Amino acid sequence: MHRDAQRKMYEQLAPKLYQVCKRYLKKEEDIEEVLADAFFILFTKLDQLKENKAFYSWAKRITVNECLHLLKKNVNFNLYLEETSLRVQPEVAENTQLEEQDMLKLLQYIPEGCRTVFNLYVIEGYAHKEIASMLKISEGTSKSQLNVAKTKLKELINNFYYQNAQ
């Protein structure tokens, strides 16, 4: 692949794929590492893409898989009872609707295992069976993680958003 084409692809995709990484990872250095790995795969395996229309979906899937690869090294997905630190309050403007960006900020306060399952199920659209296979956990654990994520997210929304918007 020509260097100019790689640069253009990077410039167009990097902001979108960065946001995908941000949903899964907290540390900036982890996000940068995963992005670099994802682009390496994209550049070296581009010839394996069969349909150009599916390029963004393919790139996003590679990025999600790279996020999961990093998380699996550091997170025990069978545990979800880590305490959520509520000391830092998300920035939420008063008297506004809950926006997608607000929701993504609040997701950062949910334990990693729960947040990962929430992202895979709610945002990426995977079934619990697929998530269980990807994370090497049981379907029951996937469902439990999702339930905890939803409960904690509702709690965060009530504590930080609606309390401030009144």
Backbone as CSV, one residue per row, in Angstrom:
resi,resn,N_x,N_y,N_z,CA_x,CA_y,CA_z,C_x,C_y,C_z
1,MET,0.849,-1.178,0.000,0.000,0.000,0.000,0.894,1.240,0.000
2,HIS,0.541,2.202,-0.789,1.300,3.440,-0.939,1.218,4.269,0.337
3,ARG,2.317,4.925,0.708,2.394,5.702,1.962,1.340,6.812,2.034
4,ASP,1.098,7.512,0.945,0.095,8.584,0.944,-1.303,8.014,1.217
5,ALA,-1.590,6.866,0.640,-2.884,6.221,0.852,-3.008,5.780,2.316
6,GLN,-1.918,5.261,2.872,-1.927,4.868,4.294,-2.180,6.087,5.183
7,ARG,-1.515,7.182,4.875,-1.681,8.402,5.672,-3.119,8.891,5.603
8,LYS,-3.706,8.897,4.406,-5.094,9.338,4.254,-6.056,8.411,4.993
9,MET,-5.800,7.112,4.893,-6.641,6.149,5.605,-6.540,6.403,7.110
10,TYR,-5.332,6.613,7.590,-5.128,6.868,9.014,-5.855,8.141,9.449
11,GLU,-5.699,9.208,8.671,-6.324,10.487,9.027,-7.847,10.386,9.085
12,GLN,-8.420,9.589,8.202,-9.881,9.446,8.184,-10.387,8.515,9.286
13,LEU,-9.663,7.428,9.524,-10.146,6.415,10.456,-9.729,6.638,11.905
14,ALA,-8.572,7.211,12.125,-8.027,7.302,13.484,-8.988,7.933,14.486
15,PRO,-9.639,9.069,14.175,-10.550,9.643,15.172,-11.715,8.711,15.531
16,LYS,-12.260,8.017,14.539,-13.376,7.103,14.796,-12.917,5.888,15.602
17,LEU,-11.782,5.323,15.213,-11.284,4.143,15.913,-10.770,4.496,17.304
18,TYR,-10.303,5.722,17.471,-9.890,6.200,18.791,-11.094,6.172,19.735
19,GLN,-12.249,6.618,19.257,-13.460,6.615,20.080,-13.892,5.190,20.434
20,VAL,-13.704,4.263,19.503,-14.003,2.858,19.784,-13.102,2.386,20.931
21,CYS,-11.813,2.679,20.835,-10.862,2.278,21.882,-11.223,2.906,23.219
22,LYS,-11.632,4.147,23.184,-11.951,4.885,24.409,-13.123,4.260,25.162
23,ARG,-14.027,3.598,24.442,-15.141,2.919,25.095,-14.659,1.722,25.919
24,TYR,-13.547,1.115,25.493,-13.052,-0.086,26.153,-11.899,0.181,27.119
25,LEU,-11.086,1.163,26.809,-9.846,1.377,27.554,-9.824,2.737,28.222
26,LYS,-9.187,2.812,29.381,-9.115,4.074,30.112,-7.808,4.813,29.871
27,LYS,-6.701,4.074,29.849,-5.380,4.699,29.773,-5.045,5.120,28.343
28,GLU,-4.578,6.347,28.221,-4.218,6.893,26.906,-3.149,6.038,26.217
29,GLU,-2.164,5.564,26.996,-1.094,4.759,26.386,-1.628,3.423,25.868
30,ASP,-2.645,2.859,26.533,-3.267,1.629,26.035,-4.029,1.899,24.742
31,ILE,-4.728,3.020,24.702,-5.475,3.399,23.499,-4.518,3.571,22.323
32,GLU,-3.423,4.277,22.554,-2.437,4.496,21.484,-1.808,3.185,21.023
33,GLU,-1.529,2.295,21.972,-0.945,0.996,21.626,-1.901,0.182,20.767
34,VAL,-3.162,0.139,21.176,-4.163,-0.623,20.428,-4.387,-0.022,19.046
35,LEU,-4.449,1.297,18.967,-4.608,1.945,17.652,-3.453,1.595,16.719
36,ALA,-2.247,1.649,17.249,-1.075,1.309,16.426,-1.156,-0.139,15.955
37,ASP,-1.506,-1.035,16.861,-1.633,-2.451,16.485,-2.742,-2.654,15.452
38,ALA,-3.878,-1.970,15.657,-5.000,-2.109,14.727,-4.611,-1.608,13.336
39,PHE,-3.938,-0.462,13.267,-3.532,0.055,11.952,-2.486,-0.830,11.296
40,PHE,-1.612,-1.417,12.089,-0.637,-2.354,11.518,-1.375,-3.510,10.841
41,ILE,-2.376,-4.047,11.541,-3.170,-5.148,10.972,-3.916,-4.677,9.725
42,LEU,-4.527,-3.503,9.802,-5.267,-2.978,8.653,-4.356,-2.834,7.431
43,PHE,-3.176,-2.256,7.649,-2.262,-2.033,6.525,-1.704,-3.336,5.964
44,THR,-1.454,-4.316,6.818,-0.826,-5.554,6.344,-1.824,-6.591,5.849
45,LYS,-3.086,-6.451,6.209,-4.081,-7.459,5.828,-5.173,-6.890,4.921
46,LEU,-4.938,-5.714,4.388,-5.935,-5.062,3.540,-6.336,-5.938,2.362
47,ASP,-5.406,-6.730,1.866,-5.694,-7.604,0.727,-6.715,-8.695,1.082
48,GLN,-6.964,-8.930,2.369,-7.929,-9.947,2.791,-9.368,-9.425,2.799
49,LEU,-9.529,-8.114,2.690,-10.868,-7.525,2.669,-11.515,-7.838,1.322
50,LYS,-12.678,-8.466,1.394,-13.336,-8.899,0.159,-14.254,-7.834,-0.419
51,GLU,-14.891,-7.039,0.445,-15.839,-6.026,-0.012,-15.443,-4.660,0.523
52,ASN,-15.193,-3.716,-0.380,-14.780,-2.376,0.049,-15.847,-1.676,0.891
53,LYS,-17.123,-1.989,0.643,-18.206,-1.364,1.401,-18.116,-1.703,2.886
54,ALA,-17.527,-2.851,3.185,-17.458,-3.332,4.566,-16.189,-2.865,5.275
55,PHE,-15.441,-1.942,4.661,-14.141,-1.557,5.208,-14.225,-1.021,6.632
56,TYR,-15.127,-0.075,6.899,-15.188,0.500,8.241,-15.585,-0.552,9.276
57,SER,-16.544,-1.399,8.938,-16.955,-2.464,9.865,-15.790,-3.395,10.164
58,TRP,-15.034,-3.711,9.135,-13.860,-4.575,9.278,-12.822,-3.895,10.166
59,ALA,-12.558,-2.629,9.920,-11.574,-1.875,10.720,-12.026,-1.781,12.178
60,LYS,-13.306,-1.552,12.374,-13.845,-1.441,13.728,-13.737,-2.777,14.457
61,ARG,-14.044,-3.847,13.763,-13.963,-5.184,14.370,-12.529,-5.516,14.766
62,ILE,-11.586,-5.178,13.911,-10.169,-5.404,14.231,-9.791,-4.596,15.474
63,THR,-10.247,-3.358,15.544,-9.943,-2.489,16.683,-10.549,-3.040,17.964
64,VAL,-11.802,-3.465,17.906,-12.450,-4.055,19.078,-11.688,-5.301,19.517
65,ASN,-11.311,-6.149,18.570,-10.559,-7.363,18.910,-9.217,-7.034,19.557
66,GLU,-8.566,-5.998,19.088,-7.291,-5.584,19.694,-7.503,-5.035,21.107
67,CYS,-8.603,-4.315,21.321,-8.945,-3.843,22.671,-9.164,-5.042,23.591
68,LEU,-9.918,-6.022,23.110,-10.202,-7.209,23.910,-8.927,-7.990,24.203
69,HIS,-8.049,-8.061,23.220,-6.769,-8.760,23.406,-5.987,-8.125,24.558
70,LEU,-5.927,-6.817,24.588,-5.227,-6.115,25.666,-5.949,-6.299,26.998
71,LEU,-7.270,-6.170,26.999,-8.041,-6.307,28.237,-7.920,-7.711,28.831
72,LYS,-7.915,-8.724,27.970,-7.843,-10.099,28.472,-6.543,-10.357,29.233
73,LYS,-5.505,-9.601,28.929,-4.245,-9.741,29.662,-4.372,-9.212,31.089
74,ASN,-5.236,-8.217,31.288,-5.273,-7.484,32.546,-6.558,-7.602,33.358
75,VAL,-7.626,-8.126,32.772,-8.929,-8.107,33.439,-9.448,-9.530,33.619
76,ASN,-9.929,-9.824,34.805,-10.618,-11.084,35.039,-12.100,-10.811,34.820
77,PHE,-12.628,-11.270,33.708,-14.015,-10.968,33.345,-15.031,-11.726,34.189
78,ASN,-14.552,-12.665,34.987,-15.461,-13.369,35.890,-15.717,-12.576,37.162
79,LEU,-14.931,-11.539,37.407,-15.134,-10.671,38.559,-15.747,-9.366,38.097
80,TYR,-16.720,-8.870,38.841,-17.334,-7.603,38.466,-17.682,-6.767,39.667
81,LEU,-17.186,-7.146,40.808,-17.551,-6.436,42.018,-16.512,-5.409,42.435
82,GLU,-15.659,-4.990,41.500,-14.708,-3.953,41.852,-15.482,-2.686,42.192
83,GLU,-14.972,-1.947,43.146,-15.661,-0.729,43.570,-15.463,0.362,42.531
84,THR,-16.515,1.036,42.235,-16.463,2.145,41.303,-16.147,3.413,42.082
85,SER,-15.109,4.104,41.670,-14.758,5.351,42.338,-15.665,6.454,41.818
86,LEU,-16.392,7.070,42.721,-17.317,8.126,42.324,-16.807,9.495,42.741
87,ARG,-15.547,9.584,43.077,-15.002,10.859,43.536,-14.932,11.891,42.425
88,VAL,-14.635,11.454,41.220,-14.545,12.393,40.111,-15.906,12.474,39.452
89,GLN,-16.428,13.666,39.369,-17.769,13.843,38.812,-17.676,14.151,37.326
90,PRO,-18.412,13.407,36.485,-18.409,13.701,35.057,-18.970,15.101,34.807
91,GLU,-18.478,15.725,33.760,-18.981,17.052,33.415,-20.295,16.891,32.661
92,VAL,-21.360,17.382,33.249,-22.675,17.314,32.614,-23.291,18.699,32.709
93,ALA,-23.647,19.244,31.574,-24.243,20.582,31.570,-25.641,20.527,32.159
94,GLU,-26.010,21.580,32.843,-27.339,21.638,33.446,-28.415,21.828,32.370
95,ASN,-29.584,21.297,32.672,-30.785,21.469,31.843,-30.598,21.050,30.387
96,THR,-29.883,19.969,30.151,-29.734,19.453,28.797,-30.135,17.989,28.783
97,GLN,-30.378,17.470,27.609,-30.695,16.069,27.446,-29.415,15.253,27.649
98,LEU,-29.570,14.024,28.097,-28.435,13.121,28.219,-27.977,12.770,26.806
99,GLU,-26.765,13.147,26.466,-26.230,12.934,25.124,-25.353,11.670,25.107
100,GLU,-25.067,11.203,23.906,-24.222,10.022,23.740,-22.864,10.230,24.408
101,GLN,-22.285,11.421,24.244,-20.977,11.696,24.844,-21.046,11.617,26.362
102,ASP,-22.149,12.087,26.954,-22.329,11.989,28.407,-22.348,10.523,28.830
103,MET,-23.066,9.715,28.072,-23.173,8.289,28.379,-21.794,7.625,28.286
104,LEU,-21.025,7.973,27.256,-19.694,7.395,27.102,-18.774,7.807,28.244
105,LYS,-18.923,9.039,28.734,-18.129,9.478,29.894,-18.508,8.673,31.122
106,LEU,-19.798,8.468,31.318,-20.251,7.711,32.481,-19.789,6.263,32.426
107,LEU,-19.691,5.703,31.227,-19.216,4.324,31.087,-17.804,4.147,31.647
108,GLN,-17.023,5.217,31.653,-15.655,5.130,32.170,-15.627,4.847,33.669
109,TYR,-16.746,5.035,34.356,-16.814,4.824,35.802,-17.312,3.427,36.169
110,ILE,-17.576,2.614,35.165,-18.049,1.250,35.389,-16.840,0.320,35.353
111,PRO,-16.803,-0.706,36.213,-15.676,-1.650,36.196,-15.416,-2.196,34.792
112,GLU,-14.144,-2.439,34.486,-13.737,-2.814,33.131,-14.481,-4.017,32.559
113,GLY,-14.632,-5.070,33.361,-15.321,-6.257,32.855,-16.751,-5.952,32.460
114,CYS,-17.449,-5.226,33.312,-18.843,-4.855,33.036,-18.930,-3.939,31.824
115,ARG,-18.032,-2.962,31.767,-18.025,-2.012,30.658,-17.764,-2.726,29.332
116,THR,-16.856,-3.693,29.347,-16.531,-4.424,28.122,-17.743,-5.201,27.625
117,VAL,-18.404,-5.923,28.529,-19.594,-6.685,28.132,-20.692,-5.735,27.661
118,PHE,-20.892,-4.625,28.363,-21.893,-3.632,27.957,-21.610,-3.146,26.538
119,ASN,-20.363,-2.766,26.264,-19.989,-2.293,24.927,-20.254,-3.354,23.863
120,LEU,-19.821,-4.580,24.145,-19.982,-5.647,23.156,-21.455,-5.952,22.898
121,TYR,-22.272,-5.951,23.937,-23.678,-6.313,23.796,-24.523,-5.149,23.271
122,VAL,-24.440,-4.011,23.944,-25.325,-2.888,23.628,-24.850,-2.110,22.404
123,ILE,-23.562,-1.825,22.332,-23.068,-0.955,21.264,-22.665,-1.736,20.015
124,GLU,-21.935,-2.844,20.206,-21.461,-3.612,19.044,-22.499,-4.622,18.553
125,GLY,-23.460,-4.996,19.403,-24.534,-5.884,18.975,-24.227,-7.372,19.023
126,TYR,-23.221,-7.776,19.789,-22.920,-9.196,19.914,-23.920,-9.866,20.854
127,ALA,-24.157,-11.146,20.637,-25.014,-11.940,21.516,-24.175,-12.432,22.700
128,HIS,-24.843,-12.807,23.779,-24.116,-13.281,24.966,-23.249,-14.500,24.650
129,LYS,-23.721,-15.353,23.761,-22.940,-16.547,23.386,-21.620,-16.130,22.724
130,GLU,-21.691,-15.136,21.836,-20.482,-14.638,21.168,-19.536,-13.967,22.162
131,ILE,-20.104,-13.165,23.062,-19.297,-12.468,24.067,-18.599,-13.483,24.958
132,ALA,-19.341,-14.497,25.380,-18.767,-15.541,26.225,-17.579,-16.211,25.533
133,SER,-17.732,-16.481,24.265,-16.657,-17.105,23.499,-15.456,-16.156,23.361
134,MET,-15.727,-14.899,23.066,-14.647,-13.918,22.878,-13.843,-13.695,24.152
135,LEU,-14.545,-13.660,25.296,-13.893,-13.335,26.567,-13.545,-14.573,27.393
136,LYS,-13.927,-15.739,26.856,-13.682,-17.002,27.546,-14.330,-17.026,28.937
137,ILE,-15.621,-16.670,28.937,-16.440,-16.697,30.148,-17.733,-17.433,29.815
138,SER,-18.545,-17.711,30.804,-19.830,-18.371,30.533,-20.849,-17.332,30.057
139,GLU,-21.898,-17.813,29.404,-22.974,-16.915,28.986,-23.615,-16.270,30.207
140,GLY,-23.744,-17.030,31.284,-24.319,-16.504,32.518,-23.490,-15.352,33.076
141,THR,-22.178,-15.487,33.002,-21.302,-14.407,33.468,-21.465,-13.181,32.584
142,SER,-21.597,-13.390,31.287,-21.805,-12.278,30.367,-23.103,-11.548,30.713
143,LYS,-24.164,-12.306,30.940,-25.451,-11.700,31.291,-25.374,-10.979,32.627
144,SER,-24.676,-11.583,33.569,-24.525,-10.975,34.885,-23.724,-9.679,34.799
145,GLN,-22.646,-9.705,34.016,-21.819,-8.506,33.821,-22.653,-7.390,33.200
146,LEU,-23.476,-7.736,32.214,-24.337,-6.740,31.568,-25.330,-6.157,32.571
147,ASN,-25.908,-7.003,33.383,-26.864,-6.544,34.377,-26.207,-5.586,35.371
148,VAL,-25.021,-5.938,35.843,-24.290,-5.063,36.767,-23.954,-3.740,36.080
149,ALA,-23.531,-3.805,34.823,-23.195,-2.580,34.080,-24.413,-1.675,33.967
150,LYS,-25.554,-2.235,33.615,-26.776,-1.429,33.480,-27.177,-0.814,34.816
151,THR,-27.092,-1.610,35.875,-27.454,-1.122,37.206,-26.538,0.021,37.626
152,LYS,-25.224,-0.158,37.438,-24.272,0.884,37.817,-24.440,2.124,36.941
153,LEU,-24.727,1.923,35.663,-24.929,3.052,34.763,-26.177,3.848,35.163
154,LYS,-27.258,3.165,35.492,-28.474,3.849,35.960,-28.179,4.643,37.225
155,GLU,-27.421,4.024,38.120,-27.048,4.681,39.373,-26.227,5.947,39.094
156,LEU,-25.266,5.832,38.192,-24.439,6.984,37.831,-25.271,8.088,37.183
157,ILE,-26.169,7.699,36.298,-27.030,8.692,35.633,-27.887,9.408,36.674
158,ASN,-28.476,8.640,37.568,-29.308,9.253,38.614,-28.493,10.140,39.549
159,ASN,-27.328,9.676,39.948,-26.497,10.437,40.885,-25.885,11.697,40.266
160,PHE,-25.433,11.586,39.031,-24.676,12.696,38.457,-25.453,13.540,37.461
161,TYR,-26.338,12.919,36.742,-27.006,13.678,35.686,-28.295,14.320,36.175
162,TYR,-29.211,13.494,36.608,-30.517,14.038,36.991,-30.428,14.886,38.241
163,GLN,-29.526,14.543,39.128,-29.329,15.349,40.348,-28.846,16.757,39.974
164,ASN,-27.967,16.858,38.975,-27.438,18.150,38.542,-28.402,18.914,37.646
165,ALA,-29.261,18.184,36.933,-30.136,18.833,35.947,-31.368,19.444,36.583
166,GLN,-31.587,19.201,37.871,-32.810,19.741,38.509,-32.653,21.164,38.895
